[in-house]
Amino acid sequence: MTVTKSRFARVSGSLASLMLLLSLSTARADDAHPKPCSNRSLQGTFGFYRTGHMYFGTGGLAAVGWLSFDGKGNASVLQSVSRNGEYSFDEEGPFLYAVEANCTGKLLDTDGNEFSRIVVTQDGSALYMMSETDGNSVYGVGTKIHAD
């Protein structure tokens, strides 16, 4: 009886270990193939901040506000900005965006000119931004406030 129980315990333990390994390898395989992104990945209102230096060392930049994305490539911003210590409140305006399947994207002015690169994270709940304006070294982070 002792031999049978011991053999059963070893076989059960081995099966449990095998099942755990299989579940871990499946989780890793899923992580290796993230869900594709698109403009629909950005929908709703995001609180954000931007910070850094602008225009070839002429001063610091800090901004807070919200970004609103419609899921179709149209967006708007409302922000308060400090440019080298000079403040401007409630700046607002429309812009466009384009998100690629790999979850990278671009923010564009209404004429289609790129002004920032983005990465969509956390299944569309957050994004990272980096200015493309010559002379700027500005980055930002946005977090979804709520879906519109």
C-alpha positions as CSV (number, residue, x, y, z in Angstrom):
1,M,0.0,0.0,0.0
2,T,2.8,2.5,0.8
3,V,4.4,1.9,-2.6
4,T,1.1,2.5,-4.4
5,K,0.4,5.7,-2.5
6,S,3.9,7.0,-3.1
7,R,3.8,6.2,-6.8
8,F,0.3,7.9,-7.0
9,A,1.7,11.0,-5.2
10,R,4.7,11.2,-7.6
11,V,2.5,10.7,-10.7
12,S,-0.1,13.3,-9.4
13,G,2.7,15.7,-8.6
14,S,4.3,15.2,-12.1
15,L,0.9,15.8,-13.8
16,A,0.3,19.0,-11.7
17,S,3.8,20.3,-12.6
18,L,3.2,19.5,-16.3
19,M,-0.2,21.3,-16.3
20,L,1.4,24.3,-14.6
21,L,4.2,24.4,-17.2
22,L,1.7,24.1,-20.1
23,S,-0.4,27.0,-18.7
24,L,2.7,29.2,-18.2
25,S,3.8,28.5,-21.8
26,T,0.3,29.3,-23.1
27,A,0.3,32.6,-21.2
28,R,3.7,33.5,-22.6
29,A,2.6,32.6,-26.2
30,D,-0.4,34.9,-25.8
31,D,1.9,37.7,-24.5
32,A,4.1,37.2,-27.5
33,H,1.2,38.0,-29.8
34,P,-0.5,41.2,-28.5
35,K,-3.8,42.3,-29.8
36,P,-3.5,44.6,-32.8
37,C,-4.2,48.3,-32.4
38,S,-6.1,50.8,-34.6
39,N,-7.6,54.2,-34.3
40,R,-10.4,52.5,-32.4
41,S,-7.9,51.7,-29.7
42,L,-8.0,55.4,-28.6
43,Q,-11.5,56.3,-27.6
44,G,-12.5,58.5,-24.7
45,T,-11.0,61.3,-22.6
46,F,-7.4,61.1,-21.3
47,G,-5.8,63.2,-18.6
48,F,-2.2,64.0,-19.6
49,Y,1.0,65.8,-18.8
50,R,3.8,66.9,-21.0
51,T,7.3,68.1,-19.8
52,G,10.7,68.8,-21.2
53,H,12.7,71.5,-23.0
54,M,11.7,73.3,-26.1
55,Y,13.2,75.1,-29.0
56,F,16.9,74.4,-28.8
57,G,17.3,75.2,-25.1
58,T,15.2,78.4,-25.0
59,G,13.3,77.1,-22.0
60,G,11.3,74.4,-20.2
61,L,7.8,73.3,-21.0
62,A,5.2,71.8,-18.7
63,A,1.6,71.2,-19.6
64,V,-1.5,69.4,-18.1
65,G,-4.9,68.9,-19.6
66,W,-7.1,66.4,-21.4
67,L,-7.2,64.8,-24.8
68,S,-10.4,63.4,-26.3
69,F,-10.2,60.7,-29.0
70,D,-13.2,59.6,-31.1
71,G,-11.9,56.2,-32.2
72,K,-11.9,57.4,-35.9
73,G,-8.8,59.6,-36.1
74,N,-10.3,62.9,-34.8
75,A,-9.3,64.4,-31.5
76,S,-9.2,67.6,-29.4
77,V,-7.1,69.0,-26.6
78,L,-7.7,71.4,-23.7
79,Q,-4.4,72.2,-21.9
80,S,-2.7,74.7,-19.6
81,V,0.9,75.3,-20.5
82,S,4.0,76.9,-19.0
83,R,6.6,77.8,-21.6
84,N,9.8,79.0,-19.9
85,G,7.7,80.3,-17.0
86,E,5.1,82.1,-19.1
87,Y,1.7,80.6,-18.6
88,S,-1.2,80.1,-21.0
89,F,-4.4,78.6,-19.7
90,D,-7.2,76.6,-21.4
91,E,-5.5,76.3,-24.9
92,E,-7.8,74.2,-27.0
93,G,-8.1,72.9,-30.5
94,P,-8.7,69.9,-32.8
95,F,-6.1,67.5,-34.2
96,L,-5.9,64.2,-35.9
97,Y,-4.3,60.9,-35.0
98,A,-3.3,57.6,-36.7
99,V,-2.6,54.4,-34.8
100,E,-0.8,51.4,-36.4
101,A,-1.5,47.7,-35.7
102,N,1.7,47.6,-33.6
103,C,0.2,50.2,-31.3
104,T,2.5,53.0,-32.3
105,G,1.1,56.1,-33.9
106,K,1.2,59.8,-34.8
107,L,-0.5,63.0,-33.7
108,L,-1.1,65.4,-36.6
109,D,-2.3,68.9,-37.0
110,T,-5.5,69.5,-39.0
111,D,-3.3,69.9,-42.2
112,G,-1.9,66.4,-41.7
113,N,1.6,67.5,-40.4
114,E,3.0,65.2,-37.7
115,F,3.8,66.8,-34.4
116,S,4.1,63.9,-32.0
117,R,4.7,60.1,-31.9
118,I,2.7,58.0,-29.5
119,V,2.5,54.5,-28.2
120,V,-0.9,53.1,-27.0
121,T,-0.6,51.0,-23.9
122,Q,-2.8,49.0,-21.5
123,D,-5.4,48.0,-24.1
124,G,-6.1,51.7,-25.0
125,S,-6.2,52.9,-21.4
126,A,-2.9,54.9,-21.6
127,L,-0.5,56.4,-24.0
128,Y,3.0,57.8,-24.2
129,M,3.9,60.8,-26.3
130,M,7.1,62.3,-27.7
131,S,7.2,65.7,-29.5
132,E,8.5,65.7,-33.1
133,T,8.9,69.5,-33.2
134,D,12.4,70.5,-34.2
135,G,14.4,71.6,-31.2
136,N,12.0,70.1,-28.6
137,S,12.8,67.4,-26.1
138,V,9.3,67.0,-24.7
139,Y,7.5,63.8,-23.7
140,G,4.2,63.1,-22.1
141,V,1.9,60.5,-20.6
142,G,-1.9,60.2,-20.9
143,T,-4.3,58.0,-18.8
144,K,-7.9,57.4,-19.7
145,I,-10.3,59.3,-17.5
146,H,-13.4,57.7,-18.9
147,A,-14.9,56.4,-22.2
148,D,-17.0,59.0,-24.1
